[in-house]
Each structure stands twice: as C-alpha cells, then as structure tokens.
C-alpha cells in the first residue's frame, strides 16, 4: 500500500504516468490538453513507468512551459513509426522468431527479447539531445522548476521494484519488495523502465538486469508520495468499463493467445493503479474524520485520476489493417483479430494514425475535467508555488 508522507509546509504537485506501451500517446494528449489551458502549471514531482517513463523524462528535462513541453512531446509521438521503436523488417522479425523457436528446443538462457529496440534508443538520444546523462533535468532542478523525477524498473535478479531518482535532498526508501536509488538519469534508465517483458530486451544497470517498471509494481503512487507529493495527477491508460461491458465476453471460441496476453498485460500494467488509488482514497477518508492533532503527522493527499473515455484496445482493432505486413502477419497468427478488444495489440500499435487518435482522446478528456484539474492547481497557486 502507498504510504502517505508527513505533511510538508511546501506543497508539491506530482504527476504519475503509468505504463501501456503505445497507449502512452493518451497521456501525451491529456498533458497537452492541460498545457493549453494551464500553460504555466508545473509538476514538482514527476514519476513514470514503462511508456510513462518516456513521457516523464521529456517532461522533466524540457526547459519551456508545460504548454511548450507537451507540444514538443506531441510532435515526437505524432511522427513515431514502428521502425522508430523496434526493427520491423521481415528478415529481422523472422530471425528473432526463429531464434525463439530454436531455443525452445534447447537453451533459452540466451534469449534477450523478441524485438530489437535499438531504434527506440536512437530516438530517445536524438529527442533528448544527449549521449548519456540528461542535462535538462539538472538545469530544472537547479532553477527550482523541478523537485524530483523517478523512473521505475524491476530488477529481474531480485524481483524488486527499483525507483531510480534524480532530485534535491532525496530521502531514499527501502522495503523488501521495493526500494529507491539516487542517480543521474540516462537514456538507459528509460530503456530499462520501458522494456516490455519478453518482447523487449532487459537493460544492464549497475548491479543487475532491469526491465519494465510496471512488473510487480504493487504501489504505483508510492514513489510520488515518498518524494513529497501531497497533490497528485495520475494518468492511467485503462478504459473504465461499465458493469455491462465487464460482463460481456470479448470472444466466444477458445481464447486466442492475444486475448490471454491482453489479460496478463492488463494485470501487469493497468490494474494496480486503480487498486492503489482505492487504498489511498480510503485512507484519505479515515484521515479526514480525525482531528488534525490526532493524525500523527499525516494529511490527506488530493488526487485526480485521468482515464480514457474510449476503449483504447477496441480502437486499435480499427487500425490493425494498416500495420506493416510482417508485423500484421505475426499478430494475426496470435489471434489479435479474434478478440473484440485486442489489448496486447494496442500496446505495440506504434502506428501514426492510432497514436494521433489517442492524443485526441486524451486532450478531449483533459478538457472535460478541467475544473477538477484547475482545483488541484489552485491549491498549489494559493500557497505561492
């Protein structure tokens, strides 16, 4: 369960960006919608995992206003192609697939991911203007525009969730299942946090091999709270289904691999945020019932959670026919076309028209909830931040 920190005299507004692969474009749309209406709003605490780590690092490193930062981030996402994330030519995919098939009959220990993510590394290096450490973060910390940023990963050797933190006066935390480490963040930390299990290769960081930060992350709000956020905007990429939608099956035959993979990936990337938010809101309710002098130094944490107004998995099915032929061949053989909501497909749908649609949905959702977001921002403004 996420811990609520001791109340600080200086309120900190945090943003929590979760995973979801290509669905990260929805987060960008939400942020652009906010930036266009609240261009000078600043998030002092920024945390990200998986695709959210990519958005978080750009947000933390940008030197301009929130509006300028989100417009630049949108341009990157709008121009992204499959080949900017991983190699999609037929021979490269065939080589990776055959290597996996060969290893299934022998030694699997040398398999390092189904897809080659070298293009993503090059995209990040170009976009962040660096060959190593990310200078924009240090500059924003020095000028008081940023308090801290954390990127979450999983250490495959220990199974622990590790938050890599760059910030000012950081108090690290240590739990059996999760801990933090201070560092100067690099593109390799982003690559590790966004390394989809099995699909993308793990990344070597200091003492071990690390992968997608959403794996085993039981408390996604925890890093922001540890870093001092007492107001949080959390952006999920999971569509909140109605009871009727939840009860309706997505297929009628035997479940195809794509459907099974979708359920598994949703459990890893999306479900835990809702669970953590419920725990936080329950604790908030208990704290508000207590007199301030009986709260043992704790205060409620205001939170606004943004969720897609449209099912992003279902949307991906509309764009599937436009996938590169070699990649479409692979996804159809996994049964992506036999399920009503191919969530596993949506995670890797780095297709410009699909990405653009998600940005539009995110921007529209942000504008529909501007009153709530403004209320979160007004608390910050009222204290002189």
C-alpha positions as semicolon CSV with decimal commas, in nm:
position;residue;x (nm);y (nm);z (nm)
1;X;0,000;0,000;0,000
2;X;0,125;0,352;-0,076
3;X;0,240;0,547;0,225
4;X;0,114;0,898;0,294
5;X;0,415;1,112;0,388
6;X;0,438;1,357;0,673
7;X;0,270;1,686;0,582
8;X;0,513;1,937;0,432
9;X;0,484;2,314;0,469
10;X;0,568;2,340;0,099
11;X;0,302;2,158;-0,105
12;X;0,429;1,960;-0,401
13;X;0,219;1,881;-0,708
14;X;0,306;1,546;-0,861
15;X;0,216;1,364;-1,180
16;X;0,216;0,983;-1,204
17;X;0,244;0,836;-1,554
18;X;0,177;0,463;-1,579
19;X;0,261;0,204;-1,844
20;X;0,083;0,092;-2,155
21;X;0,323;0,087;-2,450
22;X;0,181;0,281;-2,743
23;X;-0,105;0,385;-2,517
24;X;0,140;0,637;-2,372
25;X;0,016;0,864;-2,650
26;X;-0,305;0,905;-2,449
27;X;-0,102;1,051;-2,162
28;X;0,055;1,299;-2,401
29;X;-0,290;1,410;-2,514
30;X;-0,401;1,462;-2,154
31;X;-0,089;1,666;-2,080
32;X;-0,132;1,876;-2,394
33;X;-0,494;1,944;-2,302
34;X;-0,381;2,066;-1,961
35;X;-0,088;2,262;-2,104
36;X;-0,306;2,454;-2,348
37;X;-0,536;2,574;-2,069
38;X;-0,282;2,594;-1,785
39;X;0,043;2,672;-1,971
40;X;0,237;2,780;-1,660
41;X;0,141;2,484;-1,443
42;X;0,442;2,294;-1,311
43;X;0,471;1,946;-1,170
44;X;0,739;1,948;-0,899
45;X;0,734;1,568;-0,868
46;X;0,728;1,352;-1,182
47;X;0,721;0,972;-1,182
48;X;0,690;0,731;-1,473
49;X;0,699;0,363;-1,552
50;X;0,717;0,183;-1,886
51;X;0,580;0,414;-2,158
52;X;0,512;0,666;-1,883
53;X;0,887;0,682;-1,820
54;X;0,941;0,816;-2,173
55;X;0,685;1,091;-2,120
56;X;0,816;1,164;-1,770
57;X;1,175;1,211;-1,882
58;X;1,077;1,456;-2,158
59;X;0,857;1,650;-1,918
60;X;1,132;1,671;-1,653
61;X;1,406;1,771;-1,899
62;X;1,219;2,034;-2,102
63;X;1,321;2,396;-2,043
64;X;0,998;2,559;-2,155
65;X;0,647;2,592;-2,016
66;X;0,413;2,296;-1,978
67;X;0,241;2,403;-2,299
68;X;0,570;2,412;-2,490
69;X;0,689;2,084;-2,339
70;X;0,371;1,897;-2,426
71;X;0,358;2,038;-2,779
72;X;0,714;1,916;-2,839
73;X;0,628;1,577;-2,689
74;X;0,321;1,554;-2,911
75;X;0,531;1,616;-3,221
76;X;0,758;1,326;-3,128
77;X;0,464;1,089;-3,077
78;X;0,277;1,208;-3,386
79;X;0,577;1,131;-3,604
80;X;0,662;0,798;-3,446
81;X;0,667;0,486;-3,661
82;X;0,707;0,119;-3,581
83;X;1,059;0,135;-3,716
84;X;1,137;0,415;-3,465
85;X;1,071;0,175;-3,177
86;X;1,188;-0,166;-3,298
87;X;1,303;-0,328;-3,620
88;X;1,003;-0,446;-3,820
89;X;1,150;-0,564;-4,149
90;X;1,058;-0,920;-4,239
91;X;1,404;-1,069;-4,205
92;X;1,469;-0,913;-3,867
93;X;1,135;-1,035;-3,727
94;X;1,180;-1,377;-3,886
95;X;1,529;-1,406;-3,740
96;X;1,406;-1,321;-3,389
97;X;1,108;-1,556;-3,419
98;X;1,321;-1,846;-3,547
99;X;1,575;-1,787;-3,273
100;X;1,298;-1,820;-3,014
101;X;1,166;-2,136;-3,178
102;X;1,514;-2,284;-3,189
103;X;1,579;-2,200;-2,825
104;X;1,251;-2,359;-2,718
105;X;1,408;-2,692;-2,805
106;X;1,728;-2,622;-2,620
107;X;1,889;-2,347;-2,412
108;X;1,661;-2,048;-2,355
109;X;1,908;-1,862;-2,135
110;X;2,049;-1,656;-2,422
111;X;1,714;-1,523;-2,548
112;X;1,716;-1,147;-2,491
113;X;1,380;-1,026;-2,621
114;X;1,173;-1,094;-2,927
115;X;1,223;-0,746;-3,076
116;X;1,532;-0,533;-3,136
117;X;1,473;-0,194;-2,966
118;X;1,786;-0,023;-3,095
119;X;1,574;0,230;-3,289
120;X;1,398;0,340;-2,966
121;X;1,733;0,410;-2,803
122;X;1,837;0,623;-3,102
123;X;1,505;0,810;-3,093
124;X;1,550;0,893;-2,724
125;X;1,910;1,002;-2,768
126;X;1,810;1,238;-3,052
127;X;1,499;1,370;-2,880
128;X;1,675;1,440;-2,550
129;X;1,987;1,576;-2,718
130;X;2,227;1,361;-2,521
131;X;2,468;1,072;-2,545
132;X;2,443;0,985;-2,175
133;X;2,309;1,188;-1,883
134;X;2,015;1,420;-1,947
135;X;2,128;1,779;-1,878
136;X;1,782;1,935;-1,885
137;X;1,690;1,761;-1,561
138;X;1,987;1,904;-1,373
139;X;1,911;2,254;-1,503
140;X;1,546;2,234;-1,397
141;X;1,647;2,109;-1,053
142;X;1,897;2,394;-1,017
143;X;1,641;2,659;-1,113
144;X;1,368;2,524;-0,880
145;X;1,145;2,421;-1,170
146;X;1,161;2,058;-1,059
147;X;1,193;1,885;-0,723
148;X;1,245;1,524;-0,830
149;X;1,183;1,266;-1,101
150;X;1,165;0,891;-1,052
151;X;1,164;0,614;-1,312
152;X;1,051;0,269;-1,201
153;X;1,211;-0,058;-1,310
154;X;1,213;-0,419;-1,193
155;X;1,536;-0,595;-1,105
156;X;1,498;-0,935;-1,270
157;X;1,758;-1,083;-1,036
158;X;1,586;-0,987;-0,709
159;X;1,229;-0,928;-0,826
160;X;1,233;-0,590;-0,651
161;X;1,078;-0,273;-0,791
162;X;1,359;-0,016;-0,803
163;X;1,285;0,355;-0,840
164;X;1,576;0,548;-0,991
165;X;1,552;0,903;-0,856
166;X;1,718;1,228;-0,952
167;X;1,630;1,524;-0,735
168;X;1,717;1,753;-0,448
169;X;1,756;1,641;-0,086
170;X;1,615;1,295;-0,158
171;X;1,539;1,062;0,131
172;X;1,557;0,712;-0,013
173;X;1,325;0,431;0,094
174;X;1,377;0,060;0,137
175;X;1,117;-0,216;0,155
176;X;1,155;-0,590;0,092
177;X;0,974;-0,563;-0,242
178;X;1,065;-0,209;-0,348
179;X;1,342;0,040;-0,294
180;X;1,490;0,357;-0,438
181;X;1,831;0,461;-0,564
182;X;1,955;0,812;-0,636
183;X;2,136;0,859;-0,964
184;X;2,190;1,084;-1,263
185;X;1,928;0,953;-1,503
186;X;2,028;0,843;-1,852
187;X;1,857;0,705;-2,160
188;X;1,947;0,355;-2,034
189;X;1,719;0,407;-1,732
190;X;1,435;0,497;-1,969
191;X;1,509;0,193;-2,185
192;X;1,502;-0,032;-1,879
193;X;1,175;0,111;-1,747
194;X;1,006;0,065;-2,086
195;X;1,145;-0,283;-2,163
196;X;0,822;-0,481;-2,215
197;X;0,874;-0,829;-2,065
198;X;0,991;-1,090;-2,317
199;X;0,913;-0,856;-2,608
200;X;1,196;-0,605;-2,541
201;X;1,542;-0,699;-2,410
202;X;1,634;-0,626;-2,048
203;X;1,887;-0,349;-1,979
204;X;2,201;-0,370;-1,768
205;X;2,211;-0,100;-1,496
206;X;2,488;-0,100;-1,236
207;X;2,429;-0,418;-1,036
208;X;2,187;-0,619;-1,249
209;X;1,947;-0,660;-1,539
210;X;1,634;-0,446;-1,533
211;X;1,304;-0,448;-1,716
212;X;0,965;-0,281;-1,738
213;X;0,881;-0,082;-1,425
214;X;0,519;-0,192;-1,424
215;X;0,610;-0,552;-1,341
216;X;0,537;-0,628;-0,974
217;X;0,478;-0,257;-0,901
218;X;0,216;-0,303;-0,629
219;X;0,203;0,066;-0,530
220;X;0,246;0,296;-0,831
221;X;0,163;0,608;-0,626
222;X;0,428;0,528;-0,368
223;X;0,733;0,695;-0,535
224;X;0,548;1,026;-0,577
225;X;0,436;1,016;-0,214
226;X;0,783;0,928;-0,086
227;X;0,923;1,223;-0,281
228;X;0,682;1,460;-0,108
229;X;0,382;1,499;-0,338
230;X;0,069;1,587;-0,146
231;X;-0,134;1,654;-0,461
232;X;-0,126;1,407;-0,748
233;X;-0,250;1,389;-1,104
234;X;-0,239;1,023;-1,212
235;X;-0,287;0,936;-1,578
236;X;-0,398;0,579;-1,647
237;X;-0,432;0,425;-1,993
238;X;-0,700;0,177;-1,884
239;X;-1,056;0,233;-2,001
240;X;-1,303;0,219;-1,706
241;X;-1,555;-0,038;-1,824
242;X;-1,917;-0,033;-1,710
243;X;-2,060;-0,338;-1,537
244;X;-2,235;-0,443;-1,858
245;X;-1,912;-0,411;-2,058
246;X;-1,716;-0,600;-1,795
247;X;-1,965;-0,890;-1,804
248;X;-1,962;-0,921;-2,182
249;X;-1,702;-1,169;-2,321
250;X;-1,469;-1,049;-2,595
251;X;-1,486;-1,379;-2,787
252;X;-1,695;-1,697;-2,799
253;X;-1,444;-1,965;-2,908
254;X;-1,134;-2,093;-2,727
255;X;-0,931;-1,790;-2,606
256;X;-0,664;-1,695;-2,860
257;X;-0,309;-1,617;-2,739
258;X;-0,367;-1,245;-2,800
259;X;-0,661;-1,244;-2,555
260;X;-0,467;-1,431;-2,288
261;X;-0,170;-1,198;-2,336
262;X;-0,402;-0,897;-2,314
263;X;-0,539;-1,010;-1,977
264;X;-0,189;-1,074;-1,849
265;X;-0,056;-0,737;-1,967
266;X;-0,355;-0,551;-1,823
267;X;-0,287;-0,714;-1,486
268;X;0,077;-0,604;-1,506
269;X;0,042;-0,254;-1,646
270;X;-0,302;-0,120;-1,567
271;X;-0,495;-0,281;-1,283
272;X;-0,261;-0,193;-0,996
273;X;-0,308;0,184;-1,026
274;X;-0,683;0,158;-0,966
275;X;-0,620;-0,063;-0,664
276;X;-0,365;0,181;-0,520
277;X;-0,594;0,479;-0,578
278;X;-0,876;0,300;-0,394
279;X;-0,649;0,237;-0,096
280;X;-0,533;0,598;-0,093
281;X;-0,887;0,737;-0,110
282;X;-0,997;0,504;0,170
283;X;-0,711;0,626;0,387
284;X;-0,790;0,986;0,294
285;X;-1,145;0,931;0,419
286;X;-1,021;0,799;0,752
287;X;-0,778;1,088;0,797
288;X;-1,045;1,348;0,725
289;X;-1,257;1,206;1,004
290;X;-0,977;1,263;1,255
291;X;-0,893;1,597;1,416
292;X;-0,562;1,733;1,281
293;X;-0,384;1,675;1,613
294;X;-0,473;1,305;1,602
295;X;-0,339;1,231;1,251
296;X;0,014;1,151;1,367
297;X;0,164;1,397;1,119
298;X;-0,028;1,264;0,821
299;X;-0,251;1,463;0,587
300;X;-0,490;1,355;0,309
301;X;-0,343;1,356;-0,040
302;X;-0,560;1,517;-0,308
303;X;-0,570;1,308;-0,626
304;X;-0,725;1,335;-0,970
305;X;-0,713;1,023;-1,189
306;X;-0,749;1,057;-1,565
307;X;-0,876;0,752;-1,755
308;X;-0,963;0,713;-2,125
309;X;-1,324;0,780;-2,221
310;X;-1,286;0,527;-2,505
311;X;-1,160;0,169;-2,501
312;X;-0,807;0,200;-2,641
313;X;-0,790;-0,173;-2,708
314;X;-1,101;-0,164;-2,926
315;X;-0,967;0,141;-3,107
316;X;-0,651;-0,047;-3,202
317;X;-0,856;-0,305;-3,395
318;X;-0,969;-0,031;-3,635
319;X;-0,608;0,044;-3,729
320;X;-0,477;-0,314;-3,743
321;X;-0,514;-0,348;-4,125
322;X;-0,261;-0,066;-4,169
323;X;0,018;-0,239;-3,976
324;X;0,340;-0,332;-4,157
325;X;0,277;-0,660;-4,339
326;X;0,540;-0,859;-4,149
327;X;0,411;-0,740;-3,811
328;X;0,047;-0,791;-3,912
329;X;0,128;-1,149;-4,007
330;X;0,266;-1,214;-3,658
331;X;-0,023;-1,051;-3,467
332;X;-0,290;-1,226;-3,672
333;X;-0,127;-1,562;-3,608
334;X;-0,157;-1,484;-3,237
335;X;-0,532;-1,427;-3,279
336;X;-0,545;-1,049;-3,240
337;X;-0,831;-1,035;-3,492
338;X;-1,043;-1,286;-3,299
339;X;-1,098;-1,071;-2,991
340;X;-1,320;-0,765;-2,960
341;X;-1,064;-0,566;-2,761
342;X;-0,706;-0,668;-2,859
343;X;-0,529;-0,504;-2,565
344;X;-0,199;-0,677;-2,638
345;X;-0,203;-0,529;-2,988
346;X;-0,271;-0,178;-2,857
347;X;0,050;-0,189;-2,650
348;X;0,269;-0,215;-2,961
349;X;0,048;-0,020;-3,205
350;X;0,304;0,249;-3,284
351;X;0,101;0,347;-3,587
352;X;0,078;0,724;-3,658
353;X;-0,298;0,733;-3,714
354;X;-0,365;0,527;-3,399
355;X;-0,126;0,745;-3,196
356;X;-0,295;1,060;-3,326
357;X;-0,636;0,923;-3,226
358;X;-0,514;0,852;-2,873
359;X;-0,372;1,202;-2,840
360;X;-0,708;1,345;-2,946
361;X;-0,895;1,130;-2,693
362;X;-0,655;1,235;-2,417
363;X;-0,683;1,604;-2,498
364;X;-1,061;1,584;-2,507
365;X;-1,070;1,400;-2,174
366;X;-0,847;1,663;-2,010
367;X;-1,069;1,945;-2,132
368;X;-1,379;1,769;-2,000
369;X;-1,228;1,762;-1,650
370;X;-1,052;2,096;-1,641
371;X;-1,248;2,210;-1,335
372;X;-1,102;1,924;-1,129
373;X;-0,754;1,985;-1,263
374;X;-0,783;2,358;-1,201
375;X;-0,888;2,285;-0,844
376;X;-0,572;2,081;-0,797
377;X;-0,368;2,365;-0,949
378;X;-0,541;2,636;-0,744
379;X;-0,434;2,471;-0,420
380;X;-0,079;2,499;-0,543
381;X;-0,119;2,860;-0,655
382;X;-0,280;2,962;-0,324
383;X;0,035;2,867;-0,132
384;X;0,264;3,067;-0,356
385;X;0,407;2,779;-0,555
